[in-house]
Every structure is written in C-alpha cells, then in structure tokens.
C-alpha cells in the first residue's frame, strides 16, 4: 500500500457473504472473510482499497487521546431535565460572584457547542456537559455567564473568566479532547 506495510487481522465469519473490512481504534484494520478459501483474495482487496484504508487510519490516529461522547435523541430527552437542574444550580452559584442579569436557561442537544449566550441574555448549554468533569462543566457555565457582560472574547472577557478560573486556558484546551458522536 503506497510502499507502506499495514498490519491487519483476518476474521472468519460463516454469515459473511463478501470480504469486508473495518478499522477499529483498538484493534486496527480487521478483514472479515466468508470462509478460509477467500483469504487468497485479501491482499488484492486491500491494495484496491488502499486509499480508503490510509484515509481512515489517519482519521483514527487523529482520534487518539480523544474521549468520544456518544449520544442519542432518547438519551437527551431522558437526561435534559436532570442536566438543567444541575446547570441552573451552578449558574446561580457562580452568579453570586458576577451578579449578571440573565433570562432563560435552556438545555440543548448540540453537536459542537458546549454552550452559548444570546444578546437577549438567554443561556444555552449542551446536555453532554453531564459527561465532562465538574470543573470543566463549571468553566463552560462561567464562560457563558461572562458573555452576558462581554459578547466577545476580548481581554476584558478573559479577565472576567479568570476571576473564577485563573487556569481557564488549560480547562478550555481540555474541551478539545471530547468528540461528540450520535449513535
């Protein structure tokens, strides 16, 4: 494969009808064959699929060290009220320091944002904050609270955040290790 040797595992399956491959983050490239005599076609099959394999191996490599948060719509419906209760309590706690005025707090099933603050003063939080460490969750809450005063990421905004989280840069960076996947 492009001068590159890639290890793979062969698995036999009586139910399989065709050669099939999958890339598992833990087990690497796995080729499923319908029966043992199909093994003679594996090398040719892998050479034909080399671009796909290399592309997906690179994607898996990027995911190393990441924490995947899997979610479903049913899970969201089940957990959103519990998450709302936690978030409201923490917003009220941190707002004793900031004393900002806000309107509604809502929980959403967002695919990429942890939270947001609207110009109208509404705070929105991702229900998946349930799955991150409490300090990280609190950072997101404080971050959005501070947007009530500064609707940007200016130096003034970060000074507000630093009043509660002087190590905000480290916590903010830690959020990048989480990947949200539906299913």
N, C-alpha and C positions, 0 to 999 in steps of 0.2 A: 504494500500500500504506500505509494509515493516514496519508496525507499525506507519506509518506517515499518517496524515489526510491532504488531499489536497482539497481546495475549488475549485469548478467548477461551471460553468454556463451552463444551458441547453437552447438551442435554437431550435425552431421547424422550419422545412422547408418543404413545400409541394413539392419542387423539389428534395429534397434529397432522395436517394434510400437505403442508408445504414447509420449506425451510423458512425459518423466522428468526429474527434477531431482536434483541433488546439490550439497552445499556442501562445497567443498574449502578447507582452511585457506590454501592458497597462491593458488588461482585464484578463490575466491569462489563465487558461485552460477552453476552451469552447467546449462543446459536442453538436453536431448538430444531432437531431433525425428526422427521416422522418415523424413521426406522434406521437401523445401523447402515444399510447399504447406501443411504443418502449422504453419508459422511464424505464420500469421494467428490461431492459437488460443493462442499463447504468453501474450500479455498477460492474457487472460481466465483462463487456467490459473493464472498467477502471482497474480492477485487472489484467486482462490478458495483458494489455498494460503498466503495472506499470513501468517496466524498461525503456521503451521508454519515458514515461512521466517524470520520475525523471531525466533522462539524458538531456532532452530538457529543463526542468525547470532550471537545473543547467547552461545550456548554456545561457538561457535568463538572469539569475541572473548575469552572468559574463558581460553581455552587459549593465547592469545598469550604468548610468552615461556616457555612450559612445554616440558619435554622429555618426550616420550612414550616410555616403555619398553614395547615390545610383547613379549609372551611367549607361549609355547605349552607345553603339558604335556611335549611331546617335548624341547623345549629345556631345560626344568627337569631332566628325567631325565638328559639328556646332560651338563649342567653342574654338578649339585649336588655331586658328589664333588670337583671342582676348587675350587668355592667353599668347601666345607667345609675343604679343606686350607689355603686362604688365611686363612679366618676363625680356624681353630684356631691357626695360627702367630701371627696378630695378637693373639688373646686371650692366649696365653702371653706374648707380648712385653709387652703393657700390664699384665698381672697381675704382672709382676716389680715394678712400682711399687706396685700396690694390695695384693697378697698376699691376695686373697679366695679362698674355697673355693667351687668350683662342681662340679656333677655333669656332666651330658651337654651337649654342644654339638650342635645339630641344624640342618639347613638345611631350610627350608620354602618352599612356593610360595604366599606370602600375597598378597592383593590390595591391602592397605592398610598393613599394619605393616612396618616395616623390621627390627624385632627385638623380642624380649620376654624377660623373665626371670621364671621361676616361683618361687613360695615354696619349692619343693624345691631351688632352686639350679640349675635347668636353663636354659641359654641357647639361644634360638632366633633364627635370623637368616634373613632373606629372601634367596633366591638372587639376586635382582635387584641386590643390593649389588655384584655383579660389574660393573654398568653405571654406577656412580657414581664420581666421582673418589676416589682412595685416601684422601685426608684426610677426606672425607665418610664413607666406609666405616669408617675408624678411629674417627671420632666416634661412630657408631652402636655400635660394639663397646664403646667406653669407657662410653657411656651405659648399656648393658645390664649391663656389669660393675659399675658403681656401684649399680645396683639390687640387687645381692647384699647390699649393706650397708644401703641406704635404699630400701625398696619404695614410694617415693612421689616426688614432685617438690618436696620441701621445699627450703629454703635450704641445709640440710646436704647434700642430694643434689647440688645445683648446685655447691657448693664442691668436692665430690669430682671432679665432671666438670671443673671449671675448673683443677684441678691439672695436667691434661694438655692441656686445650683452653680457655685463657683466653678465646678468641673463640667459645666454643660457641654463643652466641646467633646469630651470623652464620651459622655452619655449619648449625645447626638450621633456621634460616629458609630456607636454600638447599634443604633437602629438599622444601620445598613446591613447587618448580618441576618436580618429577618426577611424572609421571602414569603409572600402570601400566594397560595395556590388553591384554586377552587377544586373541590372533589374529594 
